[in-house]
Amino acid sequence: MATPGIDLPPGGAPPSGRASRPVDGPDTHTDPDTDTSTRTGTGADTVPDTVTDTEGSDAAVEVSPDGSGGTGKLASQVARGIEAEVVRRGWPVGLSLGSEMELRERFGVSRSVLREAVRLVEHHQVARMRRGPNGGLFVTAPDTAPATRAMVIYLEYVGTTVSDLLQARVLLEPLAAGLAAERITEEGIGRLRAALADEVDRLDEPGIRSQDALHVLLAELSGNPVLRLFVDVLTQLTTRYAHTSQRTPRARVRAAKADSHTEHTVVAGAVIAGEGARAQTRLTRHLQAVAAWIDENKVRRLPRGPAAPVAAELVKGPVEGPRAKLAEVVAARIQDEIAQRGWPVGAVLGSEADLLTRYRISRAVLREAVRLLEHHAVARMRRGPGGGLVVTRPDPRASIDTMALHLEYRGVARDDLRVVRDAVELGVLAAVVDRHTEPQVGERLSAAVRWPSEGPAGDPAKHDAFHTELADLSGNPVLALFLRIITELFRRHTAVQDDPPPGDEAAAAEVEKFHQRILDAILAGDTGLARHRMRRHLEAVTSWWH
């Protein structure tokens, strides 16, 4: 049986080329010797009970949010160990994992390393440190809203097109509708009809956001947490694209919403009647109409550069709310401002004093917002003369980690993962077969096939390279990002099982054999055979999920 390929990792990919769509963002191929987001030095996603702290001091250290630098690497390892413990225990919300002193002793690290690790764990929505008597690090129920938003903006930044969105939505949303038809209940029927009634009530309000709810609800009623998460991202991104269209007359928007409501009614009716095939067909047709409407209204790509205007409504007035949520709201507004400016990398958005005045918030709230922005590589606070909040190139790794952990919390089952992974992998495979005559396809995939044996020893991600390259070569950043979440989830889940997947040389050879057979079919332009071999490989992969 083949060892599972855990695909499109943040590190460990072969030095075989760049993404098929050039972008200004970070390369998906990072250096396996410097990237630490998935490596622990043990070949598994846990850390030993004691981690050697070479820092030797509790002095404050400025740590890169991506885990670069000595302290950052160690903090990343400790954070992954804490997260693995939470997963292993079944995500017991409210349980204390220990006080700061107990955790320092357990991992053998300094205060500054542990606090950076705790900050990562908090950003991943896994646990939160409670100060004072009876305090400690307590397991929390995750909220993925900040990570979802960061993913949406990242996908916009890298140049996701309407065609990319349509491909992803057509692959995934009909699956959700079909599953919803199989699993619909009386309560679900009531929710669908309430959603349709709400659409009618909101026909005259500005914008198209009222049309999103039914799509997300269908994904929720599918009972598949992975579909629910991905459809949420897709609908949010579609809405952002629709709002960058040329100014459309209100009457035309209302007519489009009425047409959408009609289609929604047909799809919901098919789901309620248990007619999965009809629901899938009508939803696919509807999604194609949505994409055509956006294209017809001339969606434009936002210009990049400091001269692009900032929408005044994004930055005016004070922000109100509880501190934890308030920081998220401020971070979201700053993200919107950056997007409206065209993501001018290197531009200074303002000093700390400027931002405090602009948002009328406390220094503590602003600093927490800045930590969120730094964690998602959206912006970084530069200290000293001429400093301020500086725009950076976005990196999706933090969001990928958060999403994978959220899905673990949601109790994703083997079949949930199988259904979505099959759809994504087979979707990217078809796109690559269409390009099989291009020299770079064979070159990059051949290097990826060899990577399990040629990659660095002890790297749990090196079996992933073939799937990584397939996703890159497909040219669809949405599907590539979704695959990273799926494979990160797989890696984290299987690493804490009693019988994790084997990682020896024999297993690597078996993986290479599977990948080579798939590659042979791709280079022959044989889509059917390539799909057949990929399905058999994915069956072997998924069998390791317990």
C-alpha positions in Angstrom: 0.0 0.0 0.0 1.3 3.5 -0.8 2.3 5.9 1.8 0.0 8.9 1.7 1.2 12.0 -0.2 0.7 15.0 2.0 0.6 17.6 -0.7 1.6 21.2 -1.5 3.4 21.8 1.8 4.8 25.1 3.0 8.3 23.5 2.8 10.1 20.6 1.3 9.2 21.1 -2.3 11.7 20.2 -5.0 13.7 23.0 -6.7 11.9 22.4 -10.0 10.4 25.7 -11.0 8.0 28.4 -10.2 4.2 28.6 -10.1 2.7 28.5 -13.6 1.1 31.9 -13.0 3.7 34.5 -12.0 2.6 36.6 -9.1 4.2 39.1 -6.8 3.5 37.0 -3.8 5.7 34.4 -2.1 6.9 31.4 -4.0 5.1 28.2 -3.0 8.5 26.4 -3.1 10.3 27.3 0.1 13.7 26.1 1.2 13.2 22.9 3.2 16.3 23.8 5.3 14.9 27.1 6.5 11.1 26.6 6.5 9.9 25.3 9.9 6.1 25.5 9.6 5.9 21.7 9.2 9.2 20.4 10.3 10.0 19.1 13.8 13.2 17.3 13.2 11.6 14.0 14.1 9.7 13.2 10.9 6.4 13.8 12.7 4.3 16.7 13.6 5.0 16.6 17.3 7.9 17.8 19.4 9.6 16.0 22.2 8.6 16.8 25.8 11.8 18.8 26.1 13.1 21.1 23.4 16.6 22.4 23.6 16.5 26.2 24.0 19.7 27.7 22.6 18.6 31.2 23.3 19.7 30.9 26.9 17.9 34.1 28.0 14.5 35.5 28.8 15.3 38.7 27.1 12.7 40.0 24.6 13.5 38.9 21.1 11.8 40.2 17.9 10.4 37.1 16.2 9.4 36.9 12.6 5.8 35.8 12.3 6.7 33.0 9.8 8.9 31.4 12.3 12.2 32.5 10.8 15.1 33.0 13.1 16.3 30.8 16.0 13.6 31.8 18.5 10.9 31.7 15.9 11.8 28.2 14.8 11.8 26.9 18.4 8.5 28.7 19.1 7.0 27.1 16.0 8.0 23.7 17.2 6.6 24.2 20.6 3.4 25.6 19.2 2.9 22.5 17.0 3.6 20.3 20.0 0.9 22.0 22.0 -1.5 21.8 19.0 -0.8 18.1 18.5 -1.5 17.5 22.2 -4.9 19.3 21.8 -5.7 17.1 18.8 -4.6 14.0 20.5 -6.8 14.7 23.5 -9.9 15.2 21.3 -9.9 19.1 21.5 -11.3 19.4 25.1 -12.5 23.0 25.1 -12.0 24.6 28.5 -9.2 22.2 29.6 -6.1 23.8 31.0 -2.9 22.6 29.4 -0.8 24.0 32.2 0.5 27.2 33.6 3.2 29.2 31.9 5.8 27.8 34.4 4.6 24.2 33.8 4.7 24.6 30.0 8.2 26.1 30.2 9.4 23.2 32.3 7.7 20.7 30.0 9.3 22.0 26.9 12.5 23.2 28.4 12.3 26.7 26.9 12.7 30.3 28.0 9.8 32.7 28.7 10.2 34.5 25.4 10.1 31.3 23.4 7.1 30.0 25.2 5.2 33.3 24.9 5.9 33.4 21.2 4.6 29.8 20.9 1.5 30.7 22.9 1.0 33.7 20.5 1.0 31.3 17.6 -1.3 28.9 19.3 -3.7 31.8 20.0 -3.6 33.0 16.4 -4.4 29.5 15.3 -7.5 29.6 17.6 -6.4 26.5 19.5 -5.9 27.8 23.0 -5.6 31.1 24.9 -3.4 32.1 27.9 -5.4 33.3 30.9 -3.4 35.4 33.4 -3.8 35.6 37.1 -4.7 33.1 39.8 -5.9 29.8 38.4 -4.6 30.9 35.1 -3.0 28.9 32.3 -3.2 27.9 28.7 -6.9 26.9 28.1 -8.2 25.1 25.0 -10.7 27.2 23.1 -13.3 26.6 20.4 -11.7 28.0 17.2 -13.1 30.9 15.2 -11.8 30.9 11.6 -13.2 34.3 10.6 -9.8 36.1 10.6 -8.1 33.3 8.7 -10.9 33.0 6.2 -10.7 36.7 5.5 -6.9 36.5 5.1 -7.3 33.7 2.6 -9.8 35.6 0.6 -7.6 38.6 0.3 -4.5 36.5 -0.5 -6.4 34.8 -3.4 -7.4 38.2 -4.6 -3.8 39.4 -4.3 -2.3 36.6 -6.4 -4.6 37.2 -9.3 -7.4 34.8 -9.0 -9.7 35.1 -12.0 -13.4 34.6 -12.4 -12.6 31.5 -14.3 -10.5 30.1 -11.4 -13.5 30.8 -9.1 -16.0 29.1 -11.4 -13.8 26.0 -11.8 -13.5 25.7 -8.0 -17.2 26.3 -7.4 -18.4 23.9 -10.1 -16.1 21.2 -8.6 -17.3 21.6 -5.0 -20.7 23.2 -4.7 -22.7 20.6 -6.7 -21.1 18.0 -4.5 -22.5 19.8 -1.5 -25.9 20.0 -3.1 -25.9 16.3 -3.8 -24.9 15.4 -0.3 -27.5 17.8 1.1 -30.2 16.1 -0.9 -29.2 12.7 0.6 -29.1 14.0 4.1 -31.9 16.7 4.3 -34.0 16.7 7.4 -37.2 18.5 8.4 -35.1 21.1 10.2 -32.9 21.5 7.1 -36.0 22.0 4.9 -37.2 24.8 7.3 -33.8 26.5 7.1 -33.7 26.3 3.3 -37.2 27.9 3.0 -36.3 30.6 5.5 -33.2 31.4 3.5 -35.3 31.8 0.3 -37.8 34.0 2.1 -34.9 36.2 3.4 -33.7 36.6 -0.2 -37.1 38.0 -1.2 -37.0 40.4 1.8 -33.6 41.7 0.8 -34.1 42.1 -3.0 -34.0 45.9 -2.7 -31.0 46.3 -0.5 -27.7 47.3 -2.1 -25.2 44.6 -3.2 -25.5 40.9 -3.7 -24.4 39.5 -0.3 -28.0 38.3 0.4 -27.5 35.7 -2.3 -24.5 34.1 -0.6 -26.4 32.5 2.4 -28.1 29.7 0.4 -24.8 28.5 -1.1 -23.2 28.3 2.4 -26.3 26.7 3.8 -26.3 24.0 1.2 -22.7 23.2 2.1 -23.5 23.1 5.8 -26.5 20.8 5.1 -24.1 18.5 3.2 -22.7 17.5 6.6 -19.1 17.9 5.3 -17.1 20.4 7.2 -14.5 20.7 4.5 -17.1 21.7 1.9 -18.6 24.1 4.3 -15.3 25.9 4.9 -14.3 26.0 1.2 -17.7 27.2 0.0 -17.6 30.0 2.5 -14.3 31.2 1.1 -15.5 30.9 -2.5 -18.7 32.9 -1.9 -16.8 35.6 0.0 -14.3 35.9 -2.9 -17.1 36.0 -5.5 -18.8 38.8 -3.6 -15.6 40.8 -3.5 -15.2 40.4 -7.2 -18.8 41.4 -7.8 -18.2 44.6 -5.8 -15.2 45.5 -8.0 -17.4 45.5 -11.0 -18.2 48.7 -12.8 -21.0 50.7 -11.2 -24.1 48.8 -12.2 -27.6 50.4 -12.2 -29.6 49.4 -9.2 -32.5 48.0 -11.3 -30.1 45.7 -13.1 -28.7 44.4 -9.8 -32.2 43.8 -8.5 -33.1 41.9 -11.7 -30.0 39.8 -11.4 -30.8 39.0 -7.7 -34.4 38.1 -8.7 -33.0 35.7 -11.4 -30.7 34.2 -8.8 -33.5 33.7 -6.4 -35.5 31.8 -9.0 -32.6 29.5 -9.6 -32.0 29.1 -5.8 -35.7 28.1 -5.5 -35.3 25.4 -8.1 -32.1 24.1 -6.5 -33.6 24.1 -3.0 -36.7 22.4 -4.2 -34.6 19.6 -5.7 -32.7 19.2 -2.5 -35.9 19.1 -0.4 -37.3 16.4 -2.8 -34.1 14.4 -2.4 -33.3 14.8 -6.1 -29.5 15.1 -5.9 -28.7 14.9 -9.6 -31.2 17.6 -10.5 -29.9 19.8 -7.7 -26.3 19.4 -9.0 -27.3 20.1 -12.6 -29.3 23.3 -11.8 -26.6 24.6 -9.3 -23.9 24.1 -11.9 -26.0 26.1 -14.5 -26.6 28.8 -11.9 -22.9 29.1 -11.0 -22.0 29.5 -14.7 -24.6 32.3 -14.9 -23.1 34.1 -11.9 -19.6 34.0 -13.5 -21.1 35.3 -16.8 -22.8 38.2 -15.0 -19.5 39.2 -13.3 -17.7 39.0 -16.6 -20.4 41.0 -18.4 -20.1 43.7 -15.8 -16.4 44.0 -16.6 -14.7 43.0 -13.4 -11.5 44.9 -13.2 -8.3 43.9 -11.4 -7.4 46.4 -8.7 -4.3 48.4 -9.6 -1.2 47.9 -7.5 0.7 50.9 -6.2 0.6 53.6 -3.6 -1.3 56.0 -5.9 -4.4 53.9 -5.9 -7.3 55.6 -3.9 -8.4 54.4 -0.5 -12.2 54.0 0.0 -13.1 56.6 2.7 -15.7 54.3 4.3 -13.0 51.8 5.2 -11.1 54.1 7.5 -13.5 56.6 9.0 -14.9 56.7 12.5 -14.2 54.8 15.7 -14.4 51.0 15.9 -16.5 49.5 18.8 -16.7 46.1 20.3 -15.0 43.7 22.8 -11.2 43.9 22.7 -10.6 40.5 21.3 -13.1 41.1 18.4 -12.2 44.7 18.2 -8.6 43.9 17.1 -10.0 41.6 14.4 -12.2 44.4 13.1 -9.3 46.9 13.0 -7.1 44.3 11.3 -9.9 43.7 8.7 -10.2 47.4 8.0 -6.5 47.7 7.5 -6.5 44.7 5.1 -9.3 46.4 3.1 -7.3 49.6 3.0 -4.3 47.8 1.7 -6.4 46.0 -0.9 -8.0 49.2 -2.1 -4.6 50.8 -2.5 -3.6 47.9 -4.8 -1.4 46.2 -2.2 1.6 48.6 -2.4 4.3 46.4 -0.9 6.7 48.5 1.2 4.4 51.5 1.6 3.9 52.8 5.1 0.3 53.1 6.2 1.1 55.3 9.2 2.9 55.4 12.5 1.4 53.9 15.6 0.3 57.3 16.7 -1.4 57.9 13.3 -3.2 54.6 13.5 -4.4 55.2 17.0 -5.8 58.6 15.9 -7.4 57.2 12.8 -9.2 54.3 14.5 -9.7 55.9 17.9 -8.7 52.8 19.8 -6.3 51.9 22.6 -2.7 51.0 22.1 -3.4 47.5 23.3 -6.1 46.9 20.7 -3.9 48.3 17.9 -1.0 46.1 18.9 -3.1 43.0 18.9 -4.5 44.0 15.4 -0.9 44.5 14.2 0.0 41.0 15.6 -2.8 39.5 13.5 -1.6 41.4 10.4 2.0 40.3 11.0 0.9 36.7 11.6 -0.8 36.6 8.2 2.1 38.5 6.6 -0.2 41.4 5.6 1.8 44.2 7.2 4.6 44.6 9.7 5.3 47.3 12.3 8.7 48.8 11.7 10.2 50.6 14.7 12.4 53.6 14.9 12.7 56.8 12.8 10.7 56.6 9.6 8.9 53.5 10.9 5.3 52.6 10.9 3.0 49.9 9.7 4.6 48.6 6.4 2.7 46.6 3.8 4.2 43.2 3.1 3.6 40.4 0.6 0.8 38.2 1.9 1.6 34.6 2.9 -1.2 32.1 3.3 0.7 29.7 5.6 -0.8 31.0 8.8 -4.3 30.7 7.5 -3.6 27.2 6.2 -2.5 26.1 9.7 -5.6 27.7 11.3 -8.0 26.2 8.7 -6.5 22.7 9.1 -6.8 22.9 12.9 -10.4 24.2 12.6 -11.3 21.2 10.5 -9.7 18.9 13.0 -11.8 20.5 15.7 -14.9 20.0 13.5 -14.3 16.3 13.5 -13.7 15.7 9.8 -14.3 12.1 8.9 -12.3 10.0 6.3 -15.2 10.2 3.8 -15.4 14.0 4.2 -11.8 14.3 3.3 -12.0 11.8 0.5 -14.9 13.4 -1.3 -13.2 16.9 -1.4 -9.7 15.7 -2.0 -10.8 13.6 -5.0 -12.6 16.6 -6.5 -9.7 19.0 -6.1 -7.0 16.6 -7.1 -8.9 15.3 -10.2 -9.7 18.9 -11.1 -6.1 20.0 -11.2 -5.1 16.8 -12.9 -7.4 17.5 -15.9 -5.9 20.9 -16.3 -2.4 19.6 -16.3 -3.2 16.8 -18.9 -4.4 19.6 -21.2 -0.8 21.0 -21.0 1.1 17.7 -21.3 3.0 18.8 -24.4 4.7 21.7 -22.6 8.3 20.8 -21.7 8.1 22.3 -18.2 5.2 19.9 -17.3 7.4 16.8 -17.8 10.5 18.4 -16.2 8.8 19.6 -13.1 6.7 16.5 -12.5 9.7 14.2 -13.1 11.7 16.1 -10.5 8.8 15.9 -8.1 8.5 12.1 -8.6 12.1 11.7 -7.5 11.8 14.0 -4.5 10.7 11.4 -1.9 14.1 9.7 -2.3 16.2 12.8 -3.1 14.6 15.2 -0.6 16.0 16.0 2.9 15.9 13.1 5.3 13.3 13.4 8.1 11.1 15.8 6.1 7.5 14.5 6.4 6.5 16.7 3.5 8.8 15.3 0.8 6.2 12.7 -0.3 4.0 15.7 -1.3 6.0 17.2 -4.0 4.3 15.5 -7.0 0.8 16.7 -5.9 2.3 20.2 -5.2 3.6 20.5 -8.7 0.3 19.3 -10.2 -1.6 22.0 -8.2 0.9 24.7 -9.3 0.8 23.6 -13.0 -3.0 23.7 -13.0 -2.7 27.5 -12.8 -5.6 27.7 -10.4 -4.5 29.3 -7.1 -7.8 28.5 -5.4 -7.5 24.8 -5.9 -3.8 24.9 -5.0 -4.6 26.7 -1.7 -7.4 24.3 -0.9 -5.1 21.3 -1.4 -2.6 22.8 1.0 -5.3 23.0 3.7 -6.4 19.4 3.0 -2.9 18.0 3.1 -1.9 20.0 6.2 -5.0 18.6 7.9 -4.0 15.1 6.8 -0.5 15.6 8.1 -1.6 16.9 11.5 -4.2 14.2 12.0 -2.2 11.2 11.0 0.9 12.3 13.0 -0.9 11.8 16.3 -2.5 8.5 15.4 -1.4 5.3 17.1 -0.3 4.0 13.7 1.0 6.9 11.7 1.8 6.4 8.0 5.2 4.8 7.4 8.1 7.0 6.3 10.8 4.6 5.5 12.7 4.0 2.2 10.3 1.3 1.1 7.3 3.5 1.5 9.1 6.3 -0.4 9.8 3.9 -3.3 6.1 2.8 -3.3 5.0 6.5 -3.5 7.4 7.1 -6.4 6.0 4.2 -8.3 2.5 5.5 -7.9 3.5 9.0 -9.0 5.5 7.8 -11.9 2.5 5.8 -13.3 0.3 8.8 -13.0 3.0 10.9 -14.7 3.3 8.4 -17.6 -0.5 8.7 -18.2 -0.3 12.6 -18.1 2.6 12.8 -20.6 0.7 10.4 -22.9 -2.3 12.8 -22.8 -4.5 10.0 -21.5 -6.9 11.8 -19.2 -9.0 8.7 -18.4 -6.0 6.6 -17.4 -4.5 9.4 -15.4 -7.7 9.9 -13.5 -8.0 6.1 -12.8 -4.4 5.9 -11.4 -4.9 9.1 -9.3 -8.1 7.7 -7.8 -6.3 4.4 -6.9 -3.5 6.4 -5.3 -5.9 8.6 -3.4 -7.7 5.5 -2.1 -4.4 4.3 -0.7 -3.7 7.7 0.8 -7.0 8.1 2.5 -6.8 4.6 4.0 -4.2 5.9 6.5 -6.8 8.3 8.1 -8.2 6.7 11.2 
